[in-house]
Amino acid sequence: MHVPQRIQFVVKSDGSIANVTNLSTDARPDFIAEAIRVITLMPAWIPGQLGDRPVNVRYTIPISFKLEKPEKKKLKYRKTLFGE
């Protein structure tokens, strides 16, 4: 199951990341928190330029989570004194 989250943020004129927000309306709170955490941990970007000066640029990117079903574990039985 793929669960995409649309995250919006601003790369400021100094390359730092700011104003990280979630745009997905049907997202699970734990996915939103993880997507925002990942974006805020990114190193500085190269800022956008208008002419010869750096400017703030707003980006919207999808972040996908792939969920896998947990593997079923086989139960191990051991004999007891009562044979159960």
BELRA-V656556 format. One record per pair of residues at least 12 apart in sequence whose C-alpha atoms are under 7 Angstrom apart, sorted by the first residue. I is the first residue (numbers start at 1). J is the second residue. Records with the same first field share a line. If there is no record, write none. Layout:
I->J ; J
This chain:
1->66 ; 67 ; 68
2->64 ; 65 ; 66 ; 67
3->64 ; 65 ; 66
4->62 ; 63 ; 64 ; 65
5->24 ; 27 ; 62 ; 63 ; 64
6->22 ; 23 ; 24 ; 60 ; 61 ; 62 ; 63
7->20 ; 21 ; 22 ; 23 ; 60 ; 61 ; 62
8->20 ; 21 ; 22 ; 23 ; 59 ; 60 ; 61
9->21 ; 58 ; 59 ; 60
10->56 ; 57 ; 58 ; 59
11->45 ; 47 ; 56 ; 57 ; 58
12->47 ; 55 ; 56 ; 57
13->47 ; 54 ; 55 ; 56
14->47
15->44 ; 45 ; 46 ; 47
16->44 ; 45
17->40 ; 44
20->36
35->63
